[in-house]
Amino acid sequence: MNDEMNRGGAPGGAKVEIYTSPTCIHCKSAKEFFNEHNIAYTDHDVTVDPQRRQEAVEKSGQMGVPVIVVNGEVVIGFDEDRLRELLGV
């Protein structure tokens, strides 16, 4: 598994996971957003972990990344407005 946890605290103790690939610009933007707001997240690189890739497809119904999950709520792509709403930032 190639998961890494970013240090910080999500508002309200939110559990945040992001399914990414190293070349994805929108994934990078989402992680920068989390870092700017000190939101802890778990990063799953779908290019090296077939199980995580399958999870992302099952959660989103598509092959693209990022797939972001905030407390069980799936956000497809870097939808900053939706993330702000879900995270209260």
N, C-alpha and C positions, 0 to 999 in steps of 0.2 A: 504494500500500500504506500502511496506517495502523498499522504495527507499531511498538511502542516497547519498548525493553528497560529493565527496572528494574535499577538497580545493586545489586550484592550478589553473593554467591557461593553457589550451591547446594551442599549437602553432597555430597562425592564427585564434584563436577563434573557433577551431574545436569543434563540438558537439559529445561527446563520450558516448555511452551507452554500458553496458555489462550485459548480461543475465547469471546468475551464479547459482550454488548451493553450500552450505556450505562445502561439502566434495570433491569438484572438485579441484584437484591439478593444472590443467591448468588454471582454473579461478584464483586461488591464484597467479600463476605466472604472469598472465596478469595484475592483480591489482598491484602487486609489480612493474612491468614494468612502469605502469602509475605513480605510486607514485615516483619512482626513477627519472622520467622525469618531475615531477610536472605537470602532465596532469590531468585536472579535468574530472571526469566521473560520470555517474549515474549508480548505481549498482541495478539491478533488480534480486531479489532472486526468482527463478521460483518454489522453493519448497513451498513457502508460498503464492504465488500470481498466481492463475490459469489464470488470464487474461494475465499476463506477460509471462507465460509459453506458452500460445497459440500464442502470438506475436512472441516469439522466434522460434517456429515451423514454422509459416507462413513466417518469414524472411529467415530462413535457409533451410527449407524443411526437417528438421530432428529433432530428439528428444534430441540430445546431447548439452552440454554446454562446454565451453563458446561460446556464440554468441555475437560478438562485432560489433557495428555499429558506424562508423566514418563518420559523415556528410552524412548519408544515404547509405554509402558503407558497405556491410555486409562482415565480416571476420568470418569464422567458425574455431573455435579452437584458440589456442594462436600461431598465425603466426607472430612472432616478426619482420621478414623482411618486411612483408606487412604492419604491423602497423607502422614501422619506415618510410616506404615510404609515407603512408597516412598522418602521423603526422609531417613529416619533422624533425625527430630526429635521 
